């Protein structure tokens, strides 16, 4: 302030003039100056400010009377003029060394020096200023070995503390060394410490010198530790900043050198974008460190290097993969049921299992859910079921086709050392889906091949194992990638093509073929509207009658699924679309009698009655990868030497069944009224038509026995019956597989009665209810039961 000297002189003259008039206070009375967050120790010099109303009056009174002030800490810093009860009981007597009034804000500034301690006793009877009765507490000159030892340690620790302070000079250390009094030394050091005011007040109130030295030593030790840690942190931060500045300078020099060499600046921009991509990808720490190391290598690499583009492509793959899990929507079981019912007709057991799967996942999201494998013939809706699961979970859906894959690198990826290397199909699908918790359909799992470049089925073991796929390592990436959040769904046509260890990791759900009624509902609800839209037609331009639709199903298709049915419906609508394109006012209603003109003659007819009209012809049932099928077994005899001839491209197991059937007939020739001596004079020929199609399996054993018995008994079998089952030489009918597919094939072929092994009785529960209602089932314990049921003349059958 420019008027400090004049103000000080004026105040000094005023105080001198009034001092004589003012009455001196008693020795046990002090004018009080309450302060906030500040403690004055004896021997210390501190600047104070009196900016509050009553404090100004107190300071002026002390200056006029040339009296010392009682500087005391108030308990509540928020109070403007605290009462005597809100002041601490111990304060410091202070002499005013200098007093200045600021002309700008009217505040009173003074510099005080602490003299000695005092204790408040009570209010003093004065007016115009604040004063109190006090008891002076002079410091004792207690000196003993304990005090001297503490004073020596305090002097050393204080010097250490001062050495840690920034910009601390040696004058302060020399000033402390010059203090001989232990009490004054403790007060001086306590005043220098940056500790809370309450703690300083506690030291001020400690009159015992030994205890006071201990408290100051504790405070000094704490401050030394804080300052030392702060210094270490500052040095580390400064070191990092220095390293960054050094890197920035080197990079700037590198850019200058590259500019002088004429290198393309776009490469640096590409590296910058890759660095931003690494930052935004939120990779695991180890993967991020690997990516940054690769990026640093790229930045040092010249553009002309053959590895430059390889490294750029590799880093792009790393940055574009979804390393973080995207938020998952809560699973709504009711909505999932609506999605499944709307998109799929029938398949009640499969849909129930999918809902159970979703229910468990909702209750335990962190659990390891089973991997579902839909097993069934083509066209039954396996792929669309995977899409429905994705819609129910509200997750991205991605399909990986495994048909014909014969190289392990298709699953695990190629190493980057090879030209044109890429990640495997699994990682590529994850990148395409854009989410690590997608629904991935592994299509045609049973069509995996095995070649000279490894076994892809073995590589799939790690992918589909919940215990291992959390650290799946693609050869191209070279770092682990977590597949545990992916919902895997597999499809296959037959379980035999899936390796055992791979099949063991999945829960297989069978999807059988559809009945005619189910195909009709599927066609009416889904296929007809879809094909109308595909051909650009509306229901007002073309209509397909229910009878025509049934005829297409029965006479033009014979399959387990509905793909061929959809193609035939599309052919009908394309025929109409051509007419509508020529004349937009055309309206066509397709009835049954118009189908031959559009689709040609009927492709399938019931041959059962024709083929079983002669003795020795039996309708059997077979299982194929695309569903069940009818199998006609024909037996014929000619004069000869008892030779059995088998034709129709039969496998070894089926040939053995024919031999067992002939032996069983020979063993029962008497009960069947067959001339036993005729076997040596006749050759028997067993033929299974469709000779270009390989056939094998034991399930035609009963049918072959009935065919040979029917031939030798010269009695035809019923035309509405079909039979399946394996036989033993004792005549026992043994269970076989594929009952559901075989029964549905019999229903499609017009069969009304099916003869099954008795042990396959529980399998009838898997057959749709409408199919069971249209058919009659006979359970066989022995071949005698089959003869009694299927031979037309029952009086000639075995008893």
VENCOR-V868700 format. One record per backbone hydrogen bond with DSSP energy under -1.0 kcal/mol. CO is the residue of the C=O (numbers start at 1). NH is the residue of the N-H. E is the energy in kcal/mol with one decimal. If there is no record, write none. Layout:
BEGIN
CO,NH,E / CO,NH,E
END
This chain:
BEGIN
1,4,-1.2 / 3,7,-2.9 / 4,8,-2.8 / 5,9,-2.3 / 6,10,-2.6 / 7,11,-2.9 / 8,12,-2.4 / 9,13,-2.7 / 10,14,-2.5 / 11,15,-2.7 / 12,16,-2.2 / 13,17,-2.4 / 14,18,-1.8 / 15,19,-1.3 / 18,22,-2.2 / 26,29,-1.6 / 28,134,-2.8 / 30,132,-1.9 / 31,70,-3.3 / 33,72,-1.3 / 35,74,-2.3 / 41,44,-2.0 / 44,114,-3.0 / 46,112,-2.7 / 48,110,-2.4 / 50,108,-1.7 / 52,56,-2.0 / 53,57,-1.3 / 54,58,-2.2 / 55,59,-2.5 / 56,60,-2.6 / 57,61,-2.1 / 58,62,-2.1 / 59,63,-2.3 / 60,64,-2.7 / 61,65,-2.1 / 62,67,-2.6 / 69,94,-3.1 / 70,33,-2.5 / 71,92,-2.6 / 72,35,-2.1 / 73,88,-2.4 / 76,79,-1.3 / 83,86,-1.1 / 84,87,-1.4 / 86,75,-3.4 / 89,120,-2.9 / 91,118,-1.8 / 92,71,-2.3 / 93,115,-3.4 / 94,69,-3.1 / 95,113,-2.0 / 98,111,-2.3 / 100,109,-3.5 / 102,106,-1.4 / 107,102,-2.7 / 108,50,-3.4 / 109,100,-3.6 / 110,48,-3.6 / 111,97,-3.1 / 111,98,-1.3 / 112,46,-2.4 / 113,95,-2.2 / 114,43,-2.1 / 116,93,-3.5 / 117,137,-2.9 / 118,91,-2.0 / 119,135,-2.2 / 122,133,-3.3 / 124,126,-1.7 / 130,32,-1.7 / 131,124,-1.4 / 132,30,-2.2 / 133,121,-3.2 / 133,122,-1.4 / 135,119,-2.4 / 144,148,-2.8 / 145,149,-2.4 / 146,150,-2.0 / 147,151,-2.6 / 148,152,-2.4 / 149,153,-2.3 / 150,154,-2.7 / 151,155,-2.2 / 152,156,-1.9 / 153,157,-3.0 / 154,158,-2.6 / 155,159,-1.7 / 156,160,-2.1 / 157,161,-2.6 / 158,162,-2.7 / 159,163,-1.9 / 165,168,-1.1 / 170,174,-2.3 / 171,175,-2.3 / 172,176,-1.9 / 173,177,-2.1 / 174,178,-1.4 / 176,179,-1.1 / 181,185,-2.3 / 182,186,-2.4 / 183,187,-2.3 / 184,188,-2.8 / 185,189,-2.5 / 186,190,-2.3 / 187,191,-2.1 / 188,192,-1.3 / 189,193,-1.1 / 193,195,-1.3 / 196,200,-1.8 / 197,201,-2.6 / 198,202,-1.7 / 199,203,-1.8 / 200,204,-2.5 / 201,205,-2.0 / 208,212,-2.3 / 209,213,-2.5 / 210,214,-2.1 / 211,215,-2.3 / 212,216,-2.2 / 213,217,-2.4 / 214,218,-2.3 / 215,219,-2.2 / 216,220,-2.6 / 217,221,-2.6 / 218,222,-2.2 / 219,223,-2.2 / 220,224,-2.5 / 221,225,-2.0 / 222,226,-2.2 / 223,227,-2.9 / 224,228,-2.5 / 225,229,-2.3 / 226,230,-2.6 / 227,231,-2.4 / 228,232,-2.2 / 229,233,-2.8 / 230,234,-2.6 / 231,235,-2.3 / 232,236,-2.5 / 233,237,-2.9 / 234,238,-2.7 / 235,239,-2.4 / 236,240,-2.5 / 237,241,-2.7 / 238,242,-2.6 / 239,243,-2.4 / 240,244,-2.7 / 241,245,-2.8 / 242,246,-2.3 / 243,247,-2.7 / 244,248,-3.0 / 245,249,-2.4 / 246,250,-2.7 / 247,251,-2.9 / 248,252,-2.4 / 249,253,-2.3 / 250,254,-2.6 / 251,255,-2.8 / 252,256,-2.1 / 253,257,-2.6 / 254,258,-2.8 / 255,259,-2.4 / 256,260,-2.3 / 257,261,-2.0 / 258,263,-2.5 / 265,269,-1.7 / 266,270,-2.4 / 267,271,-2.2 / 268,272,-2.2 / 269,273,-2.3 / 270,274,-2.1 / 271,275,-2.2 / 272,276,-2.3 / 273,277,-2.4 / 274,278,-2.3 / 275,279,-2.0 / 276,280,-2.2 / 277,281,-1.3 / 284,288,-3.0 / 285,289,-2.4 / 286,290,-2.0 / 287,291,-2.5 / 288,292,-2.6 / 289,293,-1.9 / 290,294,-2.1 / 291,295,-2.4 / 292,296,-2.5 / 293,297,-1.8 / 294,298,-2.0 / 295,299,-2.3 / 296,300,-1.1 / 298,301,-1.2 / 302,305,-1.6 / 305,308,-1.1 / 307,311,-2.5 / 308,312,-2.2 / 309,313,-2.4 / 310,314,-2.2 / 311,315,-2.5 / 312,316,-2.2 / 313,317,-2.0 / 314,318,-2.1 / 315,319,-2.4 / 316,320,-1.8 / 321,323,-1.5 / 332,336,-2.4 / 333,337,-2.4 / 334,338,-1.9 / 335,339,-2.4 / 336,340,-2.4 / 337,341,-2.5 / 338,342,-2.2 / 339,343,-2.0 / 340,344,-2.0 / 347,351,-2.6 / 348,352,-2.3 / 349,353,-2.1 / 350,354,-2.1 / 351,355,-2.2 / 352,356,-2.2 / 353,357,-2.3 / 354,358,-2.3 / 355,359,-2.6 / 356,360,-2.5 / 357,361,-1.9 / 358,362,-2.0 / 359,363,-2.0 / 360,364,-2.2 / 364,367,-1.6 / 367,369,-1.0 / 371,507,-3.0 / 372,490,-3.0 / 373,509,-3.3 / 374,492,-2.2 / 375,511,-3.7 / 379,562,-1.4 / 381,385,-1.3 / 382,386,-1.3 / 383,387,-1.7 / 384,388,-2.0 / 385,389,-2.0 / 386,390,-1.8 / 387,391,-2.1 / 388,392,-2.4 / 389,393,-2.1 / 390,395,-2.2 / 396,439,-3.0 / 398,441,-2.7 / 400,443,-2.3 / 402,405,-1.7 / 405,449,-3.1 / 406,451,-1.1 / 407,410,-1.6 / 408,411,-1.6 / 408,412,-2.5 / 409,413,-2.1 / 410,425,-3.6 / 412,475,-3.0 / 415,418,-1.9 / 418,421,-1.4 / 422,414,-2.4 / 424,428,-2.4 / 425,429,-2.1 / 426,430,-2.0 / 427,431,-2.3 / 428,432,-2.2 / 429,433,-2.5 / 430,434,-1.9 / 438,487,-2.6 / 439,398,-2.3 / 440,489,-2.6 / 441,400,-3.3 / 441,443,-1.0 / 442,491,-2.1 / 443,402,-2.4 / 444,447,-1.6 / 447,404,-1.7 / 453,408,-1.4 / 454,451,-1.2 / 455,459,-1.3 / 456,460,-1.8 / 459,463,-1.0 / 460,464,-2.3 / 465,468,-1.7 / 465,469,-2.7 / 468,471,-2.0 / 469,472,-1.1 / 469,483,-2.7 / 472,481,-3.0 / 474,478,-2.8 / 481,472,-1.2 / 483,486,-1.5 / 487,440,-2.2 / 489,442,-3.0 / 490,374,-3.1 / 491,445,-3.0 / 492,376,-2.3 / 495,498,-1.5 / 499,503,-2.7 / 500,504,-2.2 / 503,506,-1.4 / 507,373,-2.6 / 509,375,-3.1 / 515,519,-2.7 / 516,520,-2.2 / 517,521,-2.0 / 518,522,-2.6 / 519,523,-2.8 / 520,524,-2.6 / 521,525,-2.4 / 522,526,-2.7 / 522,527,-1.6 / 523,528,-3.1 / 526,530,-1.9 / 527,531,-2.6 / 528,532,-2.4 / 529,533,-2.0 / 530,534,-2.2 / 531,535,-1.9 / 532,537,-2.8 / 533,536,-1.0 / 538,541,-1.7 / 538,542,-1.5 / 541,588,-2.2 / 543,590,-3.0 / 545,549,-2.1 / 546,550,-2.5 / 547,551,-2.2 / 548,552,-2.3 / 549,553,-2.1 / 550,554,-2.4 / 551,555,-3.4 / 552,556,-1.4 / 555,603,-1.7 / 555,604,-1.8 / 560,514,-2.6 / 562,566,-2.1 / 563,567,-2.0 / 564,568,-2.1 / 565,569,-2.3 / 566,570,-2.5 / 567,571,-1.9 / 568,572,-1.8 / 569,573,-2.2 / 570,574,-2.2 / 571,575,-1.6 / 572,576,-1.6 / 573,577,-2.7 / 574,578,-1.8 / 575,579,-1.1 / 576,580,-2.4 / 577,581,-2.4 / 578,582,-1.4 / 579,583,-2.3 / 583,586,-2.2 / 588,543,-2.2 / 590,545,-2.2 / 591,594,-1.2 / 592,595,-1.3 / 594,598,-1.1 / 595,599,-3.7 / 596,600,-1.3 / 607,611,-2.6 / 608,612,-1.9 / 614,617,-1.1 / 616,635,-2.1 / 618,633,-2.8 / 619,723,-1.9 / 620,631,-2.8 / 622,629,-2.3 / 624,627,-2.0 / 627,624,-1.9 / 629,622,-2.9 / 631,620,-4.0 / 633,618,-2.5 / 634,687,-3.1 / 636,685,-3.6 / 638,683,-3.8 / 643,684,-2.0 / 645,686,-3.1 / 647,688,-1.4 / 649,695,-2.0 / 651,655,-2.1 / 652,656,-2.2 / 653,657,-1.7 / 654,658,-1.8 / 655,659,-2.1 / 656,660,-2.4 / 657,661,-2.3 / 658,662,-2.2 / 659,663,-2.2 / 660,664,-2.3 / 661,665,-2.1 / 662,666,-2.3 / 663,667,-2.1 / 666,669,-1.3 / 668,672,-1.6 / 669,674,-3.2 / 670,673,-1.4 / 675,678,-1.3 / 676,679,-1.0 / 678,681,-1.1 / 681,640,-2.8 / 683,638,-2.4 / 684,645,-2.8 / 685,636,-2.3 / 686,647,-2.1 / 687,634,-2.8 / 690,693,-2.0 / 695,651,-2.7 / 698,701,-1.6 / 699,725,-2.6 / 700,704,-2.3 / 701,705,-2.1 / 702,706,-2.6 / 703,707,-2.3 / 704,708,-2.5 / 705,709,-2.6 / 706,710,-2.9 / 707,711,-2.1 / 708,712,-2.4 / 709,713,-2.3 / 710,715,-2.0 / 716,792,-2.1 / 720,752,-1.4 / 720,753,-2.3 / 722,755,-2.9 / 725,702,-2.2 / 726,734,-3.8 / 728,731,-2.0 / 731,783,-2.0 / 732,728,-1.2 / 734,726,-1.8 / 738,742,-2.2 / 739,743,-2.7 / 740,744,-2.2 / 741,745,-1.8 / 742,746,-2.2 / 743,747,-2.2 / 744,748,-2.1 / 745,749,-1.6 / 746,751,-2.7 / 747,750,-1.3 / 752,776,-2.7 / 753,722,-1.7 / 754,778,-2.4 / 755,724,-1.7 / 756,780,-3.3 / 757,760,-1.7 / 758,761,-1.6 / 760,763,-1.1 / 761,764,-1.8 / 762,765,-1.4 / 763,766,-1.4 / 764,767,-1.2 / 768,772,-2.2 / 769,773,-2.1 / 776,754,-2.6 / 778,756,-2.9 / 780,758,-2.8 / 781,733,-2.3 / 783,787,-2.1 / 784,788,-2.3 / 785,789,-1.3 / 786,790,-2.6 / 787,791,-1.8 / 790,718,-2.5 / 792,794,-1.1 / 793,796,-1.4 / 794,797,-1.1
END
